[in-house]
């Protein structure tokens, strides 16, 4: 039986600036089951990272969660105090940040940084913590793990730093890991290694993963289901096979068409015309309408509501594409 771990309902996170209000996340809803990998995908500025930060209540001024519920294990995190959230962060929900070059403190050894999580969230003694650190580095594929505990971040390559960050994220055996563009600063070969490692560890530990990325190719290989965000709103959501092979929102279709194909190198690379709109001046009706090849009069006037087209496959579009493409 599928067991729900996280449910986000109508989440709205806005930033109040001197120029106006930025609706970075504007009515996002989704569910994540235990042991599942869920992808959040879209262009830069779509609200992906803010969604992840909102779940952990890491939104700072001038940002604020204006509305919605974040139900984790039956409890609404929106109502939790900062003290309660500190107990949850790292122990029940961990986050892997974008840049492995800056996510580790250069003044502390790898052991000290992983041990910090264990000190905060477990009752282990010093000997147990050290052994746990060794086991974690071994799990993430760092050779000679006991010797490398004494290393400082600058003595690790980018890929090894990211492995150490993953080890720290797994230290207290969280139920959910939020990975925000975890391979952005890494070369393609190391990216593939890190992604395979994360998928393997998630399945072995029965941990849920929320993978935030702009790369649909990564999503296709990694996740069970995916959410496509644009200007802070869900455009399409469903099983990854449906989104990749039968996209029904023009934006999802455009993203897929813009991926280079090795089997057709002579064809000119497709692109979505136009630019992401200014978040201070979003268009009337559908946010995607100025860039949409299928835009009609209704799209310019009326904001579409998300609806189910097929079992588990939902879209926010007045005129969705047919499932046959």
Helices and strands as residue ranges (DSSP letters): E 4-16, E 21-33, E 37-41, H 48-55, E 63-72, E 75-76, G 77-79, H 82-88, E 93-96, H 110-121, H 126-139, H 145-148, G 153-155, H 158-170, E 176-180, H 188-205, E 208-213, H 216-222, E 225-230, E 233-239, H 240-245, H 250-257, G 289-291, H 297-301, E 307-310, E 313-315
